[in-house]
Amino acid sequence: MAETEHEPYRLMIREMAPDERPRERMRNAGAHALSNSELLAVLMNTGMRGEPVTMMAQRLLHEAGGLAGLTRMDLIQISRVKGVGESKAAKIKAAFELGRRVAALSLEERPRIESPEDVTNLLGMEMAALEQEQLRVVLLDTKHHVLGIRMVYQGSVNAANVRRGEVFRDAVRLNATALILVHNHPSGDPTPSSADVSVTIDLVQVGEMLDIRVLDHVIIGQGRHVSMKRLGLGFTKQERAV
């Protein structure tokens, strides 16, 4: 059947330029690196004639008054936004509901970090596949339950580039008492560099001033990981004993 001017054009994400595809960016940089509109675009998958899915996602957020406004809309309201429809609306509402249920988990149900291997189980597979270095922080409460995970820097990890405020900002906001630094080596070799040691020393000292303990710095490679605390790199003997 011939397309009419009102018939939606199913512009698929795979038809976009490679560097514009949200799913490709998610695979290469991690979900943390995507904007709200890009995450919505991944959920919706298709756009319409004259409007790629990324632009539709931006328009939807604008019409909803931002992410908070979108969460308050019901299924029918979202589906009535031009080009969205019931199928896309259902995916969006399902994603919000899953997020709500995760946020509602009790602390006992949230992951607890007791070793570098727990960190690797949590983030290793995703971060080992990244093409660029990323520095993330795993934020912990007093019993080392995970409060959140944040990507705080992307690029070569060194003391000159990593901003201390970015590393500790959400830890302060969430009242985290401890955190673990995690970053990847795209080369696949997790052996710490001198820059990794310098960053660790610097951030451990900042954590002491803020009363937020830096428990470890885990480096993820291909199928391997290194705990800098276990190696005694960047941590004093007293810190390694804790």
Beta strands, then each sheet from edge to edge (+ up, - down):
strand 1: 134-140
strand 2: 146-154
strand 3: 178-184
strand 4: 213-220
strand 5: 225-227
sheet 1: 2+ 1- 3+ 4+ 5-
end
